[in-house]
Amino acid sequence: MSIEDFNPWWMGRKYAEEDPDIVKWREMPVGWVPAEIEEISLKPISLNFLYGPRQVKKTTLVKLLVLRLLERVEPEAVFYFSGDLLSDYEELLEKDDRTVEDLSELDRISDLFYKEYLETGREDLIGYYTS
């Protein structure tokens, strides 16, 4: 499975509506939107990690966030990846050209935003930091 398979909206916004998780959500007899959706930052450069037990609708929550984002940004700016198909992080590196150093660079950038927040007190930066 390729990165593009996880992000069908890159081919056009309409493909997000055809996502199997969104289709199942729309067909549910009782419509609901998880309250947690309001707690996740959609500010530029936000890096959010969602974790929890299996089968509690985490994927549905993320796909609903994707739909919200697609109302505001270009489809190519929205990246989704599910680790369900990977046995460990080394498998991720095998499937992609990224290195451990690339992955640690994301952590370094996040730390820089947090350091700037601590030094300046700029609360607008706190949405950019996710540990």
C-alpha positions as CSV (number, residue, x, y, z in Angstrom):
1,M,0.0,0.0,0.0
2,S,1.4,3.4,-1.0
3,I,1.2,6.8,0.8
4,E,-1.2,7.9,-1.9
5,D,-3.6,5.0,-1.0
6,F,-3.9,6.5,2.5
7,N,-4.5,10.0,1.0
8,P,-7.0,9.6,-1.9
9,W,-8.1,13.2,-1.6
10,W,-4.8,14.1,-3.3
11,M,-6.5,13.0,-6.5
12,G,-9.4,15.4,-5.7
13,R,-11.5,16.5,-2.8
14,K,-14.4,14.3,-3.9
15,Y,-12.4,11.2,-3.1
16,A,-12.4,12.1,0.6
17,E,-16.2,11.7,0.6
18,E,-15.8,8.2,-1.0
19,D,-13.5,7.0,1.8
20,P,-14.9,3.8,3.2
21,D,-14.7,5.1,6.8
22,I,-16.7,8.2,5.8
23,V,-19.2,6.2,3.9
24,K,-19.8,3.9,6.9
25,W,-20.1,7.0,9.2
26,R,-22.7,8.5,6.9
27,E,-24.7,5.3,6.8
28,M,-24.9,5.0,10.6
29,P,-28.5,5.1,11.9
30,V,-27.5,7.7,14.6
31,G,-25.4,10.5,13.4
32,W,-22.6,11.6,15.8
33,V,-19.5,13.7,15.7
34,P,-17.0,12.9,18.4
35,A,-16.6,15.6,21.0
36,E,-12.8,15.1,20.8
37,I,-12.8,16.6,17.4
38,E,-12.9,20.1,18.9
39,E,-9.8,19.4,21.0
40,I,-7.5,18.7,18.1
41,S,-5.6,21.6,16.7
42,L,-5.9,22.3,13.0
43,K,-3.6,25.2,13.0
44,P,-0.8,25.2,10.4
45,I,2.2,23.0,11.3
46,S,0.2,21.1,13.9
47,L,1.4,17.6,14.5
48,N,-1.2,15.5,16.3
49,F,-0.9,12.0,17.5
50,L,-4.1,10.1,18.3
51,Y,-3.9,6.8,20.2
52,G,-6.1,4.6,22.2
53,P,-7.7,1.1,22.3
54,R,-8.8,-0.6,19.2
55,Q,-12.3,-0.1,17.7
56,V,-13.1,3.2,19.4
57,K,-13.5,5.2,16.1
58,K,-10.1,6.9,16.1
59,T,-9.8,6.5,12.3
60,T,-13.3,7.9,11.8
61,L,-12.4,10.9,14.0
62,V,-9.3,11.5,11.9
63,K,-11.2,11.2,8.6
64,L,-13.8,13.7,9.9
65,L,-10.9,16.0,10.6
66,V,-9.6,15.5,7.1
67,L,-13.0,16.6,5.7
68,R,-12.8,19.8,7.9
69,L,-9.3,20.5,6.7
70,L,-10.2,20.1,3.1
71,E,-12.6,23.0,3.5
72,R,-9.7,25.2,4.3
73,V,-6.5,23.9,2.6
74,E,-5.4,22.3,-0.6
75,P,-5.8,18.5,-0.6
76,E,-2.0,18.0,-0.9
77,A,-1.5,19.8,2.4
78,V,-3.4,17.0,4.3
79,F,-1.3,13.9,5.1
80,Y,-2.7,10.8,6.8
81,F,-0.9,7.6,7.6
82,S,-2.1,4.6,9.5
83,G,0.5,2.5,11.3
84,D,-1.9,-0.5,11.5
85,L,-0.1,-2.1,8.6
86,L,3.4,-1.8,10.1
87,S,4.9,-4.2,12.5
88,D,7.5,-1.7,13.7
89,Y,9.1,1.6,12.9
90,E,11.9,-0.1,10.9
91,E,9.3,-1.4,8.5
92,L,8.2,2.2,8.0
93,L,11.7,3.2,7.1
94,E,11.9,0.2,4.6
95,K,8.7,1.3,2.8
96,D,9.9,4.9,2.6
97,D,13.1,6.8,1.8
98,R,13.0,8.5,5.2
99,T,15.7,7.8,7.8
100,V,15.6,7.7,11.6
101,E,17.3,11.1,11.3
102,D,14.4,12.5,9.3
103,L,11.9,11.3,11.9
104,S,13.9,12.8,14.7
105,E,13.9,16.1,12.8
106,L,10.2,16.3,13.2
107,D,10.7,16.0,17.0
108,R,13.4,18.7,16.9
109,I,11.1,21.1,15.1
110,S,8.4,20.5,17.7
111,D,10.9,21.1,20.5
112,L,11.9,24.4,18.9
113,F,8.2,25.6,18.8
114,Y,7.9,24.6,22.5
115,K,11.1,26.4,23.5
116,E,10.0,29.6,21.7
117,Y,6.7,29.3,23.6
118,L,8.5,29.0,26.9
119,E,10.8,32.0,26.1
120,T,8.2,34.3,24.7
121,G,4.9,33.2,26.3
122,R,3.3,33.3,22.9
123,E,0.2,31.1,23.3
124,D,-0.3,30.9,19.6
125,L,2.7,28.6,19.4
126,I,1.3,26.1,21.9
127,G,-1.0,24.6,19.2
128,Y,2.1,23.8,17.2
129,Y,3.6,21.7,19.9
130,T,2.4,18.2,20.5
131,S,4.3,15.7,22.6
